[in-house]
Amino acid sequence: MVKVGVMGYGTIGSGVVEIIERNNSVLAGRIGDAIEVKSVLDIREFEGDPIHDKIVHDYKALAADPEISIVVETMGGVEPAFTFVKEMLENGKSVCTSNKALVADKGAELFQIAKANGVSFLYEASVGGGIPIIRNLSETLTAEVIEEIAGILNGTTNYMLTMMSEEGWEYEDALKDAQAKGYAEKDPTADVEGFDACRKIAILTSLITGRTVDFETIPTEGISKVTATDIKYAKAMGRAIKLIATSVVAGDTYVARVAPYLVPSTHTLYHVSDVFNAVFVHGNMLDDAMFYGSGAGKLPTASAVVADIVEIAKNPGKVIDMSWSDEKLVLGDVSEMTTAFFVRTKKDIAAVKAVFGDVELVTAEGVSGEIGFVTPIISEKDFAAKSSALGDVIGYLRMK
Ligand code: HSE
């Protein structure tokens, strides 16, 4: 019998318990042994819930339980999750987590502790919800130098942008609905300001390079400044606004960024709507591959956690290694990256042309008192200098 402990009975933790119950015989067949959730660590009691009898409050008691061999961490955040996970690993239990904040911040340290204790620390659910991306990068695409990753890695913001564009919803209504559906983080600032996607691209870049990427060094913009007027302009251009996290090889390092982009309808990521995520991968031999699916929410994310449990349970005594080292990867300078920018300004076209040269004007129905234009392809550094020389910039978006 494989006995599992779950830390955190929230959206994802309760999904893990549900999947182990509902798919129990299939899981047992795949593992070759029966599986059950023995204990659930939470500060709450859940009176009246069938889980109530399994609730424990002391993580040390869970760590000391000799019957439990695998522990799931679905609490979120760095602390106390880090302290609890460390304790489980040091007590010889493998850990599966959905917690990207923990993996991005403490991954290298936890991999080392896991190896030292002969157990595994797996994190498939931390990026892309139910999409199998970690195992694919770690085990399937190992013949490749991955030269680029570009992903829609946050379900909440993709859902919000889709609803704002297709249904005309206000930003706040779209956010409330994403929270109600269990897509958003406890503090949705992490979603809308791009911090969640930033941690996810840091994890993917660490995985493909084998070195730790400091997520705090990735320039990150979210969607909180995207307005209904921006969406009107996007539609006028036949484009959609998508929050994209990228990591591109640059010499012997990578350049990474998270920002909202104006994506043309000819681009694959244009068609990734609703809560779906997609991860585009370019390998030097493979060329292009795309991973697409349910990127957030209770059961898709919990499914990836349970897949990690199955992997560990099928390989007793084996350390499943999906690690990177604690050596830092210093990311390249984004200021030399080039792109075209869509800009909104209160200035007139003569002033715009004097600064940016030959621009393409964009008009959107019902928008007046400003002009919208697309710049030639220029570097980030040049754009910053030129937009401050122009002045009166209402907003800008990068063109994909
Ligand atoms: N809040 C995250 C998202 C959950 O919306 O993508 C999945 O990591």
Residues whose N, C-alpha, C, O or C-beta is under 5 A from the ligand:
A	BS01	HSE	S126 L153 N154 G155 T156 Y183 A184 E185 D191 G295 A296
